[in-house]
Amino acid sequence: MSGYNLAMLAKIIAAFRPDPTALRTRFLQRFAGKTIIVHAGLSIGWVGELNKEAGGGSHFRIDARNAPGRKPTPIEWVVHHHILPHKLPLPLLVKVNGGQLLIRHLTRNHAPVHPSEIYWMLGEFPDRAHLVLSAGGKGFAVTRGIPVSDNAVDFDAAFSEPD
């Protein structure tokens, strides 16, 4: 094949492949300031408890068991290409904060934490995230945070006086 034909073939393939920068931009615009719970199935009881919490129904939930199609949506692309490969325990709490994704798993002792703890975990961001993904290049740059084994919540910090 000539160089011209290879260049044309590359353009044709690119036309059918999602543009990572566009997917990331669309994701960040759509979910700016929002939270997402990435899971592989949640019990009805857990979701019921989540909905009882103030603002609990406002968290967007995505089931990671559903594989993206040939043309993934922006959230499918982020979840399957940038979050799940880090193998954090599910479910995950993802806070979209500007160009960053603050991520913390929602498990303790191999079981999901009570949904009431989500409020406290959100208050501990950005200092206590397991993973921070920052927009960069064609995807996200990764910064590791607290150890995966650490998922304690400091309830007393919310009631203490500022220094």
Solvent accessible surface area in square Angstrom, and as a share of the most:
residue,aa,sasa,rsa
1,M,168,0.75
2,S,61,0.39
3,G,57,0.55
4,Y,154,0.58
5,N,69,0.35
6,L,96,0.48
7,A,50,0.39
8,M,81,0.36
9,L,75,0.37
10,A,60,0.46
11,K,138,0.58
12,I,92,0.46
13,I,77,0.39
14,A,60,0.46
15,A,74,0.58
16,F,129,0.54
17,R,153,0.56
18,P,43,0.27
19,D,82,0.43
20,P,39,0.24
21,T,56,0.33
22,A,43,0.33
23,L,6,0.03
24,R,29,0.11
25,T,58,0.34
26,R,134,0.49
27,F,1,0.00
28,L,27,0.13
29,Q,133,0.59
30,R,130,0.47
31,F,9,0.04
32,A,56,0.43
33,G,51,0.49
34,K,92,0.39
35,T,13,0.08
36,I,3,0.01
37,I,0,0.00
38,V,0,0.00
39,H,19,0.09
40,A,46,0.35
41,G,34,0.33
42,L,36,0.18
43,S,70,0.45
44,I,159,0.81
45,G,51,0.49
46,W,25,0.09
47,V,31,0.18
48,G,31,0.30
49,E,57,0.25
50,L,1,0.01
51,N,81,0.42
52,K,152,0.64
53,E,54,0.24
54,A,110,0.86
55,G,50,0.48
56,G,1,0.01
57,G,54,0.52
58,S,87,0.56
59,H,22,0.10
60,F,77,0.32
61,R,90,0.33
62,I,23,0.12
63,D,27,0.14
64,A,12,0.09
65,R,160,0.58
66,N,101,0.52
67,A,84,0.65
68,P,37,0.23
69,G,53,0.51
70,R,211,0.77
71,K,146,0.62
72,P,16,0.10
73,T,67,0.39
74,P,17,0.10
75,I,18,0.09
76,E,39,0.18
77,W,18,0.06
78,V,0,0.00
79,V,2,0.01
80,H,39,0.17
81,H,102,0.45
82,H,36,0.16
83,I,3,0.02
84,L,46,0.23
85,P,74,0.47
86,H,43,0.19
87,K,173,0.73
88,L,13,0.07
89,P,48,0.30
90,L,57,0.28
91,P,6,0.04
92,L,2,0.01
93,L,0,0.00
94,V,1,0.00
95,K,51,0.22
96,V,0,0.00
97,N,73,0.37
98,G,56,0.54
99,G,34,0.33
100,Q,67,0.30
101,L,0,0.00
102,L,4,0.02
103,I,0,0.00
104,R,0,0.00
105,H,8,0.04
106,L,0,0.00
107,T,13,0.08
108,R,86,0.31
109,N,132,0.67
110,H,190,0.85
111,A,48,0.37
112,P,64,0.41
113,V,7,0.04
114,H,84,0.38
115,P,4,0.02
116,S,39,0.25
117,E,22,0.10
118,I,4,0.02
119,Y,157,0.60
120,W,59,0.21
121,M,0,0.00
122,L,49,0.24
123,G,64,0.62
124,E,26,0.11
125,F,20,0.08
126,P,82,0.52
127,D,123,0.64
128,R,57,0.21
129,A,2,0.02
130,H,4,0.02
131,L,0,0.00
132,V,20,0.11
133,L,1,0.00
134,S,30,0.20
135,A,44,0.34
136,G,31,0.30
137,G,69,0.66
138,K,146,0.62
139,G,8,0.07
140,F,23,0.10
141,A,59,0.46
142,V,68,0.39
143,T,80,0.47
144,R,146,0.53
145,G,45,0.43
146,I,26,0.13
147,P,85,0.53
148,V,71,0.41
149,S,112,0.72
150,D,42,0.22
151,N,7,0.04
152,A,62,0.48
153,V,18,0.10
154,D,76,0.39
155,F,87,0.36
156,D,109,0.56
157,A,56,0.43
158,A,63,0.49
159,F,156,0.65
160,S,72,0.46
161,E,149,0.67
162,P,122,0.76
163,D,195,1.01
